[in-house]
Every structure is written in structure tokens, then in C-alpha cells.
Amino acid sequence: MKNKKKLLFSTIGIVIAVLVFTVTAFASINTASGYDKYKKALINTTLNEKNYTANISLNIIIDDKNTLISSNEVKNDGTDNVSTDMKIDSGNSIKKIKTISQAGKTVYTDENGEWNLLKKSGYLDGSNPFANLTPVQIKFIELLSDTLTGDTKNYIVTDGNNISLTLSENQIPELSQLGLSSFMDVENRFYIKNNENANNTVKDTIIKGFKFNATLDDNNLVRDTKVTTKITYKDASDISHEVIINSEISFDNFGSTVPEKIDDNILNSIK
């Protein structure tokens, strides 16, 4: 069961990333649409705003049971100072992790609450994954997501600064469904190749529904984005399961965020 959840979690991460990009971030569509309004606000928020507080939450429900609940507060002052405060509840245990990036170093708290040096940074340290995208890369994402998006732009609803999208199974672009299935096939082969039990593989994955809601402010900044995705799959015994992924990211304190800091003497002592 543990291995199956590990495989499923990796898939869910890809699904969330693909769907968010596909139906929101860089779709190349008519400039009067809600998509374009959100696209411009998202680019403005993620690429142009340097000082902000972001609160990120993720809830994964498998067969009506909470399997994972996580939250993360990211504070970025726009320089080299970033702090994060993460909590992960897997049902069996609760982990709390803090990270601080300061003076060119990133440190984190372990299970005992002691500070350690994070030698390889990434999403854990709160760094902006979009900050280093080149114009060519952004254009490639636009073209790719435009192909995957299909006609979903027809279902967008715009009400002032609120933008929403609800898709049922028959409205999900076919390429997105095929992409998920193809990814699962690759994951399953990799899974088995690494001497894992074939009984833990996942198949017949289908995106059954998708809901998206975003709130912008008058400065064309994204304040809140909520995404709910429903996926069904079958295990190796042909038993069907349902997964619901609820994710939310909100931005606040633009221009006034002050990350948590650690005493310089303590920071310098961490090797």
C-alpha cells in the first residue's frame, strides 16, 4: 500500500502541474477572454512581483479518506532572503519543516527541530520556479498548453475580478487524458523495473472533473487560486478508486513581506 501511494502521489503532482498550466497559466487565446486576464495576472504575480507572502495548501482524498494534508507559508522579500513554514499530515504522522534562505545559505529544521544545511535547494526552500524561465521557454509553454487546452476556453466564466472554470469528464481535452495515461504507463514500467511489486501498479486513470477559481485584485495581481481535480483509476486487481485533489495558493503582503531570519552566529555554525 505504501508503494502504491508513493506512485500515486508522483502522478498527482504531475497532474496538478499539467492542469494548472494547461487551463490557466499560458494558454494562447483571445485577449478578451478570462484566460488571458488570468494569464497576464499570473505572469505579473510570479515573474514581476519580488516581495510577497504565499500560502500553499494541498489536500488529497483517496476513497473518501484524507490521505495527505499539507500547508506551506512562503515569505520572500525579493532579495536572497526566503523563509518557509511547512506542515505535512499523512494520516499516520505529522511533519513540520522550516527553511530559511539567508546570506547565500539555506537551512532547514529536522524532525528534532535542529537546524541543518540544505545542500541542494529547490521547491523546498521557497524559490520561485518561474523566475529563470527565458522568453523562448515561456513561448514553448504557451504553444504546448494551447494545444492541450483545446476548447476549454469556452467554459470560462468571468465575473469582475473572479475567474472560474468547471469541466466534466467529457469536457476534459482528450490530449490531457492521453497524457495522464501515458505518464502512468511510463511510471508503471519504471516502478516494475526497479524491482517493485507489479501488484502495486495503477491503470485506467481518468480525469473525471476539474474546477478552477481565481481572484485577482485591481493591481492585476493574483490573490487566490483554488483547483480541485477528481481522478479515478484501477489497481492491479481491477478495483476502482477515486482521488480528489484540492489545492490552493494565495498571495498577500506584496512589498511588505519580511521573512523569518536566523541569528548570524547560528547560521555560520551550521555546516
C-alpha positions in Angstrom: 0.0 0.0 0.0 2.8 2.4 0.8 4.4 1.8 -2.6 1.1 2.4 -4.4 0.6 5.7 -2.6 4.1 6.7 -3.5 3.4 6.1 -7.2 0.0 7.8 -7.0 1.5 10.9 -5.3 4.1 11.3 -8.0 1.3 11.1 -10.6 -0.9 13.6 -8.8 2.0 16.1 -8.7 2.3 15.9 -12.5 -1.5 16.1 -13.0 -1.7 19.3 -10.9 1.2 20.9 -12.7 -0.1 20.0 -16.1 -3.7 21.1 -15.4 -2.7 24.4 -13.9 -0.5 25.2 -16.8 -3.0 23.8 -19.4 -6.1 25.6 -18.3 -4.8 28.7 -16.8 -1.3 29.9 -17.0 -0.1 30.3 -20.5 -3.0 29.5 -22.9 -2.6 31.4 -26.2 -6.1 32.6 -26.7 -8.3 35.7 -27.5 -7.2 38.7 -25.5 -10.7 39.5 -24.4 -11.1 36.1 -22.6 -10.9 35.3 -18.9 -8.0 33.0 -19.7 -6.0 35.9 -21.0 -6.9 38.1 -18.0 -5.7 35.4 -15.6 -2.6 34.6 -17.7 -1.5 38.2 -17.6 -2.1 38.5 -13.9 -0.3 35.2 -13.2 2.7 36.3 -15.2 2.6 39.7 -13.4 2.5 38.0 -10.0 5.0 35.2 -10.5 7.6 36.9 -12.6 7.4 40.6 -11.7 6.5 40.6 -8.0 9.6 40.0 -5.9 8.3 40.7 -2.4 5.3 38.6 -1.3 3.8 36.0 1.1 2.4 32.9 -0.4 0.2 30.3 1.4 0.0 27.0 -0.4 -2.2 24.1 0.7 -2.8 20.6 -0.7 -5.4 18.0 0.4 -5.5 14.5 -1.2 -8.5 12.4 -0.6 -8.5 8.7 -1.7 -11.7 6.8 -1.5 -13.3 9.4 0.9 -10.3 9.3 3.3 -7.9 12.1 3.8 -4.5 10.7 2.7 -2.5 13.9 2.7 -3.0 17.4 4.1 -0.2 19.9 3.7 0.3 23.6 4.1 3.2 25.9 3.4 3.8 29.6 4.1 6.4 31.1 1.9 7.8 34.6 2.7 10.1 36.2 0.1 11.5 39.7 0.4 12.7 39.8 -3.2 16.4 39.5 -2.4 18.1 36.4 -1.2 16.0 36.1 2.0 13.2 33.5 1.9 11.6 31.5 4.7 9.1 28.7 4.6 7.0 27.0 7.2 5.6 23.7 6.1 3.3 21.1 7.8 2.5 17.7 6.3 -0.1 15.4 7.7 -0.1 12.0 6.1 -2.6 10.5 8.4 0.0 8.3 10.2 2.3 11.2 11.2 2.6 15.0 11.1 5.9 16.6 10.0 6.8 20.2 10.4 9.7 21.7 8.4 11.0 25.2 8.4 13.6 26.5 6.0 15.4 29.8 5.9 17.5 31.1 3.0 19.8 33.9 4.2 23.3 35.2 3.3 23.6 32.6 0.5 22.8 29.6 2.6 19.6 27.6 3.1 19.0 25.7 6.4 16.1 23.6 7.5 14.8 22.0 10.7 14.9 18.3 11.0 12.4 16.0 13.0 14.1 17.1 16.2 13.8 20.8 15.5 17.5 21.2 14.9 18.9 23.3 12.1 20.7 21.6 9.2 22.3 22.8 6.0 20.2 22.2 2.8 22.9 21.4 0.3 20.5 21.1 -2.7 17.8 23.7 -3.0 14.6 23.7 -4.9 10.9 23.9 -4.2 11.6 23.2 -0.5 13.4 26.5 0.0 10.6 28.5 -1.5 12.4 29.6 -4.6 10.3 30.8 -7.5 10.3 28.0 -10.2 9.2 30.6 -12.8 11.9 33.2 -12.1 14.5 31.8 -14.5 12.3 31.0 -17.5 13.5 32.5 -20.7 11.2 34.1 -23.3 11.7 31.1 -25.5 10.8 28.7 -22.8 7.6 30.7 -21.9 6.6 30.7 -25.6 7.1 27.0 -25.8 4.8 26.5 -22.8 2.2 28.8 -24.4 2.2 26.7 -27.6 2.2 23.4 -25.7 -0.6 24.4 -23.4 -2.6 25.9 -26.2 -2.6 22.5 -27.9 -3.6 20.7 -24.7 -6.3 23.2 -23.8 -8.5 22.6 -26.8 -11.9 24.2 -26.4 -11.9 24.6 -22.6 -11.7 28.4 -23.1 -15.4 28.2 -24.0 -16.3 27.2 -20.4 -14.6 30.1 -18.6 -16.8 32.4 -16.5 -15.6 35.9 -15.7 -17.3 38.0 -13.0 -15.4 41.2 -12.3 -12.1 40.0 -10.8 -13.3 36.5 -10.3 -12.5 33.8 -12.9 -13.8 30.3 -12.8 -13.8 27.1 -14.8 -15.7 23.8 -14.3 -15.1 20.8 -16.5 -16.7 17.4 -16.5 -15.1 14.3 -17.9 -16.4 14.8 -21.4 -15.1 18.4 -21.5 -11.5 17.5 -20.5 -9.3 17.8 -23.6 -8.5 14.4 -25.0 -4.8 15.1 -25.1 -4.8 15.8 -21.3 -6.5 12.4 -20.7 -4.0 10.6 -23.0 -1.1 12.5 -21.4 -2.1 11.2 -18.0 -2.5 7.6 -19.2 0.9 7.8 -21.0 2.6 9.2 -17.9 1.1 6.3 -15.8 2.4 3.8 -18.3 5.9 5.2 -18.0 5.7 5.3 -14.2 4.5 1.7 -14.0 7.3 0.5 -16.2 9.8 2.4 -14.1 8.2 1.1 -11.0 8.4 -2.5 -12.1 12.0 -2.1 -13.5 13.2 -1.1 -10.0 12.0 -4.4 -8.6 8.8 -3.1 -7.1 5.7 -5.3 -6.8 3.7 -5.3 -10.1 0.5 -5.6 -7.9 1.0 -2.0 -6.9 0.7 -0.6 -10.3 -2.1 1.8 -11.3 -4.0 1.8 -14.6 -7.0 3.2 -16.4 -6.6 6.7 -15.0 -9.3 9.1 -16.0 -9.7 12.8 -15.1 -13.4 12.9 -14.1 -13.7 16.5 -13.2 -11.8 19.8 -12.8 -12.8 23.0 -11.0 -10.8 26.2 -11.0 -11.4 29.5 -9.3 -9.2 32.6 -9.2 -9.5 36.0 -7.6 -7.5 39.0 -8.9 -7.1 42.4 -7.4 -7.3 45.9 -9.0 -3.5 45.9 -9.5 -3.7 42.8 -11.8 -2.2 40.5 -9.2 -3.4 37.0 -8.4 -4.7 36.9 -4.8 -6.1 33.4 -4.6 -6.3 30.4 -6.9 -8.2 27.2 -6.0 -8.0 24.0 -8.0 -10.0 20.8 -7.5 -9.3 17.7 -9.6 -11.1 14.4 -9.5 -9.3 11.3 -10.9 -10.4 7.6 -11.0 -8.1 4.7 -11.5 -7.9 0.9 -11.2 -5.4 -1.1 -9.2 -3.9 -4.4 -10.4 -6.9 -6.3 -9.1 -9.3 -4.1 -11.3 -10.7 -2.4 -8.2 -11.7 1.2 -8.9 -10.6 4.1 -6.7 -11.4 7.8 -6.6 -8.9 10.5 -5.9 -9.8 14.1 -5.2 -7.0 16.7 -5.1 -7.8 20.1 -3.6 -5.0 22.7 -3.9 -4.9 26.4 -3.2 -2.4 29.2 -3.4 -2.9 32.7 -2.1 -0.7 35.8 -2.3 -0.6 38.7 0.2 1.6 41.3 1.7 3.1 42.5 -1.6 6.0 44.8 -0.9 5.9 44.4 2.9 6.9 40.8 3.5 9.7 40.2 6.0 10.9 36.6 6.0 11.9 34.8 9.2 15.6 35.1 9.9 18.1 33.1 12.0 20.9 34.6 14.1 24.1 35.1 12.0 26.2 33.2 14.6 23.9 30.2 14.5 23.8 30.3 10.7 27.6 30.4 10.4 27.9 27.4 12.7 25.7 25.2 10.6 27.8 23.0 8.3 
